[in-house]
Amino acid sequence: MSIASFVRKYGLLLPGLAAVALVVGLAGFRISETLGLAELQRTGTQRLELYATSLNRQIDKYAYFPATLGLERDVIDLIAHGKPLTDTVNRYLEQLNLRAGTLSIYLLDRGGHVVAASNWNRPDSFIGEDLSYRSYFNDSIKGRPGRLFGIGTTRGEPGYYLSSPLLANGAVVGVAAVKVSLEQLEQSWATVEVPVIVTDQNGVVILASVPSWKFTTLRPLPDQERRRLERSLQYNARPLPSLGLRREEAFSENATLVRLAPSADVDGGFKLSGNFLAQTAPMGDTGWSLTVLSPAGEIGAIAWTRAALAAIASAFVGIVLVLLDQRRRHLHDQLRAREALQRAHDELERKVEERTRTLRAAQDELVHAAKLATIGQISAGLAHEINQPLAALRTLSGNAVKFLRRGDVATAESNLYRIGGIVDGLGALTNQLKSFARKSSGTPGPVDVRRAVDNALFLLDQRLRRANVAVSTEIGTGEITALCDANRLEQVMVNLIANALDAIENAASPALRLRGWREDGRAVIEVHDNGPGLPEHVREHLFEPFFTTKESNRGLGLGLAISSEIVHHFGGTLTGANHPQGGAIFTVVLPAPGIGETP
């Protein structure tokens, strides 16, 4: 198939195939991405639970610590009654801070002033500071536990503040506060596979596995909100820049695809950016939210790879289907061509059979016409052959009447016997003519060659006697048989003998020699005359129809052609040549019947 025909045939199919491959690729991308994100979500959920557990454990360890200070009598006496126990309480808080591993422990009166602290003997001691602006103090002074993650204004050290009201006789007389560091937890998060952050109720990142992300915001802060936070001193005037986390699309109820801008620098000199699956869970009554950022970039790359493979596979399948369809069409066309060829072959065979029957019928008619022509050629001799017996019959019958009148019955009886013999001879002649002239079926069978030759000589007897031809027949009766049709073999022999008589017409001593024998399972018959022989130009056209050397009124040149066709029809050969001793010799070779077959 040429390129042009291929384009004409599949020009519209190729874009369709490309479109199908594109659709399959996109569907494969979407399915692969969805499955990958679902698996990533399952893993992220497990990590989220693990990180939440570790954070809650770290916080819960100090949750009830401030409340235990209200059980100390010295603490209550100092706060509620103003007894001079400051040094005792300070030393107690110092020792307790060392044992608990907290950053600091301090007590505040109802005005929010620090009256005792674990860092009492340090230059940056909290004693005397006014912390009434802190939200945890305001919560606890109202009788509720306080919680706050902020940056200290004295040392600028971030930490988690836990506070509890101090009660005396059922009334709140002060506040006990503990500052806890979560740095150790952050350090353990720094080794995890995926980033994790904790944001407070203001949307500020207070804990992060990536240190540079701390004290950034998930979204840009409005100016009013920023001024409020600056006044609260919760973050000690930190700039609170945006983390650059942009929401892309929601994947599920608590999972969202986000994109982190490349400007988020990571400690170590490289940048962490790209697509992430953000999963968020609230942290109880703290108001915090824990977020795990699972990298989704590889999922997209894998999804595109699988999409490309799916598109290639679908295109390959499409091409295979096209090739199979082309092969099916080709086989269908071949089958139709074969059926058409078979129909043409059957039609041709029918026509050949019809033409063969027509030609065979025409050939039979031609053979029969040739017989009639032969009879016409010998009719003059046959007329003479019949006229003489008729004249004798007339004389003998007249004499028989006269002898009967005279009473000479014996002579009349002799004449009548002679008339009977003449009539039998005429009957034999007419029977031979009738047998020769009848149409033959051409069915092969065992034929006595000598009988066929004798019948031919009988038909030409008048010509032979008139030309005074010396006939020599060297064929034994019943010795040689041929597998052919007797009537048509007689016709061949009549044609060959008649041609021989024409050839020796002007010979001084005309002679005709007929021989027959069996050789290698075939019957051989020779007709040899002593005429002038066959010239070279005659031998080349000897068996061609309408070729003759005779005068126009003595034949059409069909005798040898028809004879050759008859012999070939029975599987034999007819050849003509010059005899070494002079004259022409025609040889007929026919199949001989098997042993036991008789004419």
Stockholm file with secondary structure:
# STOCKHOLM 1.0

chainA/1-599         MSIASFVRKYGLLLPGLAAVALVVGLAGFRISETLGLAELQRTGTQRLELYATSLNRQIDKYAYFPATLGLERDVIDLIAHGKPLTDTVNRYLEQLNLRAGTLSIYLLDRGGHVVAASNWNRPDSFIGEDLSYRSYFNDSIKGRPGRLFGIGTTRGEPGYYLSSPLLANGAVVGVAAVKVSLEQLEQSWATVEVPVIVTDQNGVVILASVPSWKFTTLRPLPDQERRRLERSLQYNARPLPSLGLRREEAFSENATLVRLAPSADVDGGFKLSGNFLAQTAPMGDTGWSLTVLSPAGEIGAIAWTRAALAAIASAFVGIVLVLLDQRRRHLHDQLRAREALQRAHDELERKVEERTRTLRAAQDELVHAAKLATIGQISAGLAHEINQPLAALRTLSGNAVKFLRRGDVATAESNLYRIGGIVDGLGALTNQLKSFARKSSGTPGPVDVRRAVDNALFLLDQRLRRANVAVSTEIGTGEITALCDANRLEQVMVNLIANALDAIENAASPALRLRGWREDGRAVIEVHDNGPGLPEHVREHLFEPFFTTKESNRGLGLGLAISSEIVHHFGGTLTGANHPQGGAIFTVVLPAPGIGETP
#=GR chainA/1-599 SS CCHHHHHHHHTTHHHHHHHHHHHHHHHHHHHHHHHHHHHHHHHHHHHHHHHHHHHHHHHHTTTTHHHHHTTCHHHHIIIIICCSCHHHHHHHHHHHHHHHTCSEEEEEETTSBEEEETTTTSTTCCTTCBCTTSHHHHHHHTTSCEEEEEECTTTCCEEEEEEEEEEETTEEEEEEEEEECCHHHHHHHTTSSSCEEEECTTSBEEEESSGGGTTCBSSCCCHHHHHHHHHHTTTTTCCCCBCCEEEEEEEETTEEEEEECTTCBCTTSCBCCEEEEEEEEECGGGCCEEEEEEECHHHHHHHHHHHHHHHHHHHHHHHHHHHHHHHHHHHHHHHHHHHHHHHHHHHHHHHHHHHHHHHHHHHHHHHHHHHHHHHHHTHHHHHHHHHHHHHHHHHHHHHHHHHHHHTCHHHHHHHHHHHHHHHHHHHHHHHHHHHHHSCCCCCCEEEEHHHHHHHHHHHTHHHHHHTTCEEEEECCTTTCEEEECHHHHHHHHHHHHHHHHHHTTTCSSCEEEEEEEEETTEEEEEEEECSSCCCHHHHHTTTSTTCCSSCGGGCCSCHHHHHHHHHHHTTCEEEEEECTTSSEEEEEEEECCCTTCCC
#=GC SS_cons         CCHHHHHHHHTTHHHHHHHHHHHHHHHHHHHHHHHHHHHHHHHHHHHHHHHHHHHHHHHHTTTTHHHHHTTCHHHHIIIIICCSCHHHHHHHHHHHHHHHTCSEEEEEETTSBEEEETTTTSTTCCTTCBCTTSHHHHHHHTTSCEEEEEECTTTCCEEEEEEEEEEETTEEEEEEEEEECCHHHHHHHTTSSSCEEEECTTSBEEEESSGGGTTCBSSCCCHHHHHHHHHHTTTTTCCCCBCCEEEEEEEETTEEEEEECTTCBCTTSCBCCEEEEEEEEECGGGCCEEEEEEECHHHHHHHHHHHHHHHHHHHHHHHHHHHHHHHHHHHHHHHHHHHHHHHHHHHHHHHHHHHHHHHHHHHHHHHHHHHHHHHHHTHHHHHHHHHHHHHHHHHHHHHHHHHHHHTCHHHHHHHHHHHHHHHHHHHHHHHHHHHHHSCCCCCCEEEEHHHHHHHHHHHTHHHHHHTTCEEEEECCTTTCEEEECHHHHHHHHHHHHHHHHHHTTTCSSCEEEEEEEEETTEEEEEEEECSSCCCHHHHHTTTSTTCCSSCGGGCCSCHHHHHHHHHHHTTCEEEEEECTTSSEEEEEEEECCCTTCCC
//
